[in-house]
Amino acid sequence: MSDHDPEMEPESDDIDIEAVTELGNSLIQSILQKESLPSLQALIDDGAPLWYQDEDGTSALHAAAYVENARLVKLLIDEGAVWNAVDNLENTAGDISLSLNNEECYTIIRDAGIRSELLLSLLSSRSTISRTSSSFIIRDTDTSAAGSTDAFLSSRLRYTRDHRGQDICMLQLEDTEVGVMMGWEREIMHDTVEQLCSGHNKHERGLKILNVGFGLGIIDSFFQMHTPRTPPSLHVIIEPHPDVLQYMREQGWYEKAGVVILEGKWQDFIESEALLGYGGFDAIYTDTFSEDYEALHDFFKHLPDLLAGPDSKFSFFNGLGATNALFYDVYTRLSELHLSDVGLDVQWSDVDVSAQDSEERWGETRKYFTLPRYRLPIAKMRQT
């Protein structure tokens, strides 16, 4: 989980590994012993590598977080320390600061992450630079069905229930199964629909809904049930996976009044008359599988053309980086900045998802959300 790119390092013949190791360890130990900033600066100037991690995975930035020295944390960040490096326990320096309730140190590290991702986003939008230059977004280097849309669309999905009767959609990934969507998300989806559909003055005719990614159909079912007397006047669902489309047929979605199913990726329709011809939507939601943040950011840019008016609202499944508190915070704030760039303001609310213990929620599947709170975004066009 490091920004460090091995290809940018000198060849091993050009460096003295033993000397670099000694300098790296010396810097870490000097920090833990709380030596003065001038002494630490001298070690850095002498070539102590800020990317170095000892046998426990501890870096200089981890050490600075342990001693809660905000000035040192800032110095190391300014000198090029890797903000998202993880130790052998999968903790970043930001995680350590959180555990010590040191808001100042945590904020410095988090803001470094936001700046790094904003810069990479800017560079990738203006050139052919690959997002793989940031290993923070690990899905970019994942060519499996969990990280590649093309691989995902050619994979097979399995709809079933777990031992607790929870509906799940499963993807087989090598020797493990991954949940594409799971029943524990129902509370999140319920609260999202309540907030997306409230405050409109169009219930007499029914709202116009757009949802990207069907999954188990949890949020689409809530959209249909939100105002039973006036269901959506239009409910467009974009879904590309053939197994999901078959499931939708079996569940009767193709016969529901007002429901339009566009078979394909959202990128296939986003600028087409097939979508834009509906004249704008009152509520838009997106929750795709195997797409990274760059794809979500691209979707944001189309929202001004998709939203019907000032009362229209947008939300998305805010699950990127959700196995690490620091990464989740960076993604959350990054999305807020990018939505602001296209003229949308976001209000956040917390959904407590800690009630189920890990085994109850996940069973044998790979975990994709392990934090106790879900940050629910609701975005509206900024009033001018």
C-alpha positions as CSV (number, residue, x, y, z in Angstrom):
1,M,0.0,0.0,0.0
2,S,2.9,2.3,-0.7
3,D,3.5,5.1,-3.2
4,H,6.9,3.7,-3.6
5,D,7.7,2.5,-7.1
6,P,10.5,-0.1,-7.3
7,E,11.1,0.8,-10.9
8,M,12.2,4.3,-9.8
9,E,14.9,2.9,-7.5
10,P,18.5,2.7,-8.6
11,E,19.8,-0.7,-9.7
12,S,21.0,-2.8,-6.8
13,D,24.5,-2.5,-8.1
14,D,24.4,1.3,-7.7
15,I,23.5,1.3,-4.0
16,D,25.1,-0.1,-0.8
17,I,22.2,-2.2,0.6
18,E,23.9,-2.5,4.0
19,A,24.6,1.2,4.3
20,V,21.0,2.1,3.3
21,T,19.6,-0.4,5.8
22,E,21.8,1.0,8.5
23,L,20.7,4.6,7.7
24,G,17.1,3.6,7.6
25,N,17.2,1.8,10.9
26,S,19.2,4.6,12.5
27,L,16.6,7.2,11.5
28,I,13.7,5.0,12.8
29,Q,15.5,4.4,16.1
30,S,16.5,8.1,16.5
31,I,12.8,9.1,16.0
32,L,11.7,6.5,18.6
33,Q,14.3,7.9,21.0
34,K,12.9,11.4,20.4
35,E,16.1,12.9,19.2
36,S,15.9,16.6,18.1
37,L,14.6,17.7,14.8
38,P,18.0,19.1,13.6
39,S,19.6,15.7,14.4
40,L,16.9,13.9,12.4
41,Q,17.1,16.4,9.5
42,A,20.9,15.7,9.4
43,L,20.2,12.0,9.0
44,I,17.7,12.7,6.2
45,D,20.2,15.0,4.5
46,D,22.9,12.2,4.8
47,G,20.6,10.0,2.8
48,A,18.5,8.0,5.3
49,P,15.7,6.5,3.1
50,L,12.2,7.6,4.1
51,W,10.7,4.7,2.2
52,Y,12.6,2.2,4.3
53,Q,10.7,-0.2,6.6
54,D,12.3,-2.4,9.2
55,E,11.6,-6.0,9.8
56,D,8.3,-5.1,11.6
57,G,7.3,-2.9,8.7
58,T,7.9,0.2,10.7
59,S,8.8,3.3,8.7
60,A,10.1,6.7,9.8
61,L,6.6,8.0,9.5
62,H,5.2,5.2,11.6
63,A,7.8,6.0,14.2
64,A,6.9,9.7,14.2
65,A,3.3,8.8,14.7
66,Y,4.2,6.6,17.6
67,V,6.0,9.5,19.4
68,E,3.1,11.9,18.4
69,N,5.4,14.5,17.0
70,A,3.3,16.6,14.6
71,R,6.2,18.8,13.5
72,L,8.2,15.7,12.6
73,V,5.3,14.1,10.8
74,K,5.0,17.2,8.6
75,L,8.8,17.3,8.0
76,L,8.8,13.7,6.9
77,I,5.8,14.2,4.6
78,D,7.4,17.3,3.1
79,E,10.6,15.3,2.6
80,G,8.8,12.6,0.7
81,A,7.7,10.0,3.2
82,V,5.3,7.4,2.0
83,W,1.9,8.4,3.6
84,N,0.2,5.1,2.9
85,A,2.8,2.5,3.7
86,V,1.5,-0.3,6.0
87,D,3.5,-2.2,8.6
88,N,3.3,-6.0,9.2
89,L,0.0,-5.5,11.0
90,E,-1.5,-3.6,8.0
91,N,-1.4,-0.4,9.9
92,T,-0.5,3.0,8.3
93,A,1.0,5.8,10.3
94,G,-2.4,7.4,10.1
95,D,-3.9,4.3,11.8
96,I,-1.4,4.7,14.6
97,S,-2.3,8.3,15.1
98,L,-6.0,7.4,15.2
99,S,-5.4,4.8,17.8
100,L,-3.6,7.4,19.9
101,N,-6.4,9.9,19.4
102,N,-3.8,12.3,17.9
103,E,-5.9,14.4,15.5
104,E,-3.1,16.7,14.5
105,C,-0.8,14.0,13.3
106,Y,-3.6,12.1,11.6
107,T,-4.8,15.2,9.8
108,I,-1.3,15.9,8.4
109,I,-1.1,12.3,7.1
110,R,-4.6,12.2,5.7
111,D,-4.2,15.5,3.9
112,A,-1.0,14.3,2.3
113,G,-3.0,11.4,1.0
114,I,-5.6,13.7,-0.5
115,R,-3.0,15.9,-2.1
116,S,-1.3,12.8,-3.6
117,E,-4.5,11.4,-5.1
118,L,-5.6,14.8,-6.4
119,L,-2.3,15.2,-8.1
120,L,-2.5,11.8,-9.7
121,S,-6.0,12.4,-10.8
122,L,-5.0,15.7,-12.4
123,L,-2.0,14.1,-14.1
124,S,-4.0,11.2,-15.4
125,S,-6.7,13.5,-16.8
126,R,-4.1,15.5,-18.8
127,S,-1.9,12.8,-20.0
128,T,-1.6,9.1,-20.7
129,I,-0.2,8.5,-17.2
130,S,-1.4,5.2,-15.7
131,R,-3.2,5.2,-12.4
132,T,-0.9,2.3,-11.4
133,S,1.6,4.9,-10.4
134,S,-0.4,5.0,-7.2
135,S,-0.6,1.6,-5.5
136,F,-3.1,3.2,-3.1
137,I,-5.8,2.3,-5.7
138,I,-5.0,-1.4,-5.7
139,R,-7.7,-2.4,-8.1
140,D,-5.9,-0.8,-11.0
141,T,-3.3,-3.5,-11.0
142,D,-5.8,-6.3,-10.3
143,T,-6.7,-8.1,-13.6
144,S,-9.0,-10.6,-11.9
145,A,-12.8,-10.4,-12.0
146,A,-12.6,-8.3,-8.7
147,G,-10.6,-5.6,-10.3
148,S,-11.2,-5.7,-14.1
149,T,-14.6,-4.9,-15.5
150,D,-14.0,-7.0,-18.6
151,A,-12.9,-10.0,-16.5
152,F,-15.9,-9.5,-14.2
153,L,-18.4,-9.4,-17.1
154,S,-17.1,-12.7,-18.4
155,S,-17.2,-14.4,-15.0
156,R,-20.0,-16.5,-13.5
157,L,-22.1,-15.3,-10.5
158,R,-24.0,-17.3,-8.0
159,Y,-27.1,-16.1,-6.3
160,T,-27.8,-17.9,-3.0
161,R,-28.4,-17.5,0.7
162,D,-26.0,-18.0,3.5
163,H,-26.5,-20.0,6.7
164,R,-28.4,-17.1,8.3
165,G,-30.8,-16.8,5.3
166,Q,-29.0,-13.6,4.1
167,D,-29.3,-13.1,0.3
168,I,-25.9,-12.9,-1.3
169,C,-24.5,-12.7,-4.8
170,M,-21.1,-14.4,-5.0
171,L,-18.2,-14.4,-7.4
172,Q,-15.7,-17.2,-7.5
173,L,-12.2,-15.7,-7.4
174,E,-9.4,-18.3,-7.6
175,D,-9.7,-20.2,-4.3
176,T,-12.1,-17.9,-2.5
177,E,-15.5,-16.4,-3.0
178,V,-16.1,-12.7,-3.1
179,G,-19.4,-11.1,-2.3
180,V,-20.6,-8.9,-5.1
181,M,-23.5,-7.7,-3.0
182,M,-24.7,-9.0,0.4
183,G,-27.9,-8.7,2.5
184,W,-26.2,-6.9,5.3
185,E,-26.2,-3.8,3.1
186,R,-30.0,-3.4,3.4
187,E,-29.9,-0.8,6.2
188,I,-27.4,1.3,4.1
189,M,-29.7,1.0,1.0
190,H,-32.8,1.8,3.0
191,D,-31.3,5.0,4.5
192,T,-30.0,6.0,1.2
193,V,-33.4,5.7,-0.5
194,E,-35.1,7.6,2.3
195,Q,-32.7,10.5,1.9
196,L,-32.6,10.5,-1.9
197,C,-36.4,10.5,-2.2
198,S,-37.3,12.9,0.6
199,G,-38.0,16.6,0.0
200,H,-39.2,16.3,-3.6
201,N,-42.5,17.9,-4.7
202,K,-43.1,15.4,-7.4
203,H,-44.6,12.5,-5.5
204,E,-48.0,13.0,-7.2
205,R,-46.5,11.8,-10.5
206,G,-43.7,9.6,-9.1
207,L,-40.0,10.3,-9.2
208,K,-37.7,9.6,-12.1
209,I,-35.0,7.2,-10.8
210,L,-31.6,6.1,-12.3
211,N,-29.7,3.3,-10.7
212,V,-26.4,2.0,-12.0
213,G,-25.7,-1.6,-11.0
214,F,-28.5,-3.9,-9.9
215,G,-26.6,-6.5,-7.7
216,L,-29.3,-8.1,-5.5
217,G,-31.9,-5.4,-6.4
218,I,-32.0,-4.2,-2.8
219,I,-31.9,-0.5,-3.5
220,D,-34.2,-0.9,-6.5
221,S,-36.7,-2.6,-4.4
222,F,-36.6,0.2,-1.8
223,F,-37.1,2.7,-4.6
224,Q,-40.2,0.8,-5.7
225,M,-41.6,0.7,-2.2
226,H,-40.7,4.2,-0.9
227,T,-44.0,5.7,-2.0
228,P,-46.3,2.7,-2.6
229,R,-49.2,4.8,-3.9
230,T,-47.0,6.6,-6.4
231,P,-44.1,4.3,-7.5
232,P,-41.5,5.9,-9.7
233,S,-42.9,7.2,-12.9
234,L,-39.6,6.1,-14.5
235,H,-37.0,3.7,-13.0
236,V,-34.0,3.2,-15.3
237,I,-31.6,0.4,-14.3
238,I,-28.2,0.1,-16.1
239,E,-26.7,-3.4,-15.7
240,P,-24.1,-5.1,-17.9
241,H,-23.6,-8.6,-16.3
242,P,-25.5,-11.4,-18.1
243,D,-26.0,-13.4,-14.9
244,V,-27.5,-10.4,-13.2
245,L,-29.7,-9.7,-16.1
246,Q,-31.0,-13.3,-16.0
247,Y,-31.7,-12.9,-12.3
248,M,-33.6,-9.8,-13.0
249,R,-35.8,-11.6,-15.6
250,E,-36.4,-14.4,-13.1
251,Q,-37.5,-11.8,-10.5
252,G,-39.9,-10.1,-12.8
253,W,-38.1,-6.8,-13.2
254,Y,-38.5,-6.7,-17.0
255,E,-42.3,-6.7,-16.5
256,K,-42.5,-4.0,-13.8
257,A,-44.4,-0.8,-14.8
258,G,-42.2,2.1,-15.4
259,V,-38.9,0.1,-15.3
260,V,-36.5,0.4,-18.1
261,I,-33.5,-1.9,-18.2
262,L,-30.5,-0.8,-20.2
263,E,-28.3,-3.8,-20.8
264,G,-24.6,-2.7,-20.8
265,K,-22.1,-0.6,-19.0
266,W,-23.0,2.9,-17.9
267,Q,-20.2,4.2,-20.2
268,D,-22.2,2.7,-23.2
269,F,-25.2,5.0,-22.4
270,I,-24.0,8.0,-20.5
271,E,-24.0,10.3,-23.5
272,S,-26.6,8.6,-25.5
273,E,-30.2,9.6,-26.3
274,A,-31.3,6.3,-24.8
275,L,-30.4,7.8,-21.4
276,L,-30.4,11.6,-21.9
277,G,-33.7,11.5,-23.8
278,Y,-35.5,11.0,-20.5
279,G,-34.8,14.6,-19.6
280,G,-33.1,14.3,-16.3
281,F,-33.6,12.3,-13.1
282,D,-34.8,13.2,-9.6
283,A,-32.6,10.6,-7.8
284,I,-29.5,8.9,-9.1
285,Y,-27.5,6.1,-7.5
286,T,-24.5,4.1,-8.6
287,D,-22.9,1.0,-7.1
288,T,-20.7,-0.9,-9.6
289,F,-18.4,-3.8,-9.0
290,S,-14.8,-4.1,-10.2
291,E,-14.6,-0.4,-11.0
292,D,-12.1,1.9,-9.3
293,Y,-12.3,5.4,-8.0
294,E,-11.2,6.8,-11.4
295,A,-14.3,5.4,-13.0
296,L,-16.5,6.8,-10.2
297,H,-14.8,10.2,-10.7
298,D,-15.6,10.0,-14.4
299,F,-19.3,9.3,-13.6
300,F,-19.4,12.4,-11.4
301,K,-18.6,14.6,-14.4
302,H,-21.8,13.6,-16.1
303,L,-24.1,14.4,-13.2
304,P,-25.0,18.0,-14.2
305,D,-26.4,16.6,-17.5
306,L,-28.3,13.7,-15.7
307,L,-29.9,15.5,-12.7
308,A,-33.3,17.0,-13.4
309,G,-33.1,20.1,-11.3
310,P,-32.1,21.8,-8.0
311,D,-34.1,19.3,-5.9
312,S,-32.5,16.3,-7.6
313,K,-30.1,14.2,-5.5
314,F,-27.2,11.8,-6.1
315,S,-25.6,9.1,-4.0
316,F,-23.2,6.2,-4.5
317,F,-22.0,3.2,-2.5
318,N,-19.2,4.7,-0.5
319,G,-17.1,1.6,0.0
320,L,-13.8,2.3,-1.6
321,G,-10.9,1.8,0.9
322,A,-13.4,0.6,3.5
323,T,-11.1,-2.0,5.1
324,N,-8.8,0.8,6.4
325,A,-10.0,3.9,8.3
326,L,-7.3,6.2,6.8
327,F,-7.9,5.1,3.2
328,Y,-11.7,5.4,3.7
329,D,-11.3,8.9,5.0
330,V,-9.2,9.9,2.1
331,Y,-11.6,8.5,-0.5
332,T,-14.6,10.1,1.3
333,R,-12.9,13.6,1.3
334,L,-11.6,13.1,-2.3
335,S,-15.1,12.3,-3.6
336,E,-16.4,15.4,-1.8
337,L,-13.8,17.6,-3.5
338,H,-14.5,16.1,-7.0
339,L,-18.2,16.5,-6.6
340,S,-17.7,20.1,-5.6
341,D,-15.7,20.5,-8.9
342,V,-18.8,19.6,-10.9
343,G,-21.1,21.9,-8.8
344,L,-22.5,19.5,-6.2
345,D,-22.4,19.9,-2.5
346,V,-22.4,16.8,-0.3
347,Q,-24.0,16.2,3.1
348,W,-22.8,13.1,5.0
349,S,-24.5,11.0,7.6
350,D,-23.3,8.0,9.4
351,V,-24.9,4.5,9.3
352,D,-23.8,2.2,12.2
353,V,-22.9,-1.2,10.6
354,S,-21.2,-2.6,13.6
355,A,-24.1,-4.6,15.0
356,Q,-23.1,-7.9,13.3
357,D,-19.8,-9.4,14.1
358,S,-17.4,-10.2,11.3
359,E,-18.2,-13.9,11.1
360,E,-22.0,-13.2,11.0
361,R,-21.7,-10.7,8.3
362,W,-19.1,-12.3,6.0
363,G,-19.0,-16.0,6.6
364,E,-16.3,-17.4,4.4
365,T,-16.3,-14.6,1.8
366,R,-13.6,-11.9,1.4
367,K,-14.4,-8.8,3.3
368,Y,-14.9,-5.5,1.4
369,F,-16.2,-3.3,4.3
370,T,-14.8,-3.8,7.8
371,L,-15.3,-0.4,9.5
372,P,-18.0,0.2,12.1
373,R,-19.5,3.2,10.4
374,Y,-20.6,3.8,6.8
375,R,-20.4,7.4,5.5
376,L,-23.6,8.0,3.5
377,P,-23.3,10.7,0.8
378,I,-26.2,12.8,-0.5
379,A,-25.2,15.4,-3.1
380,K,-27.2,18.2,-4.7
381,M,-26.5,20.8,-7.3
382,R,-25.1,23.9,-5.6
383,Q,-27.5,26.8,-5.5
384,T,-26.3,30.0,-7.2
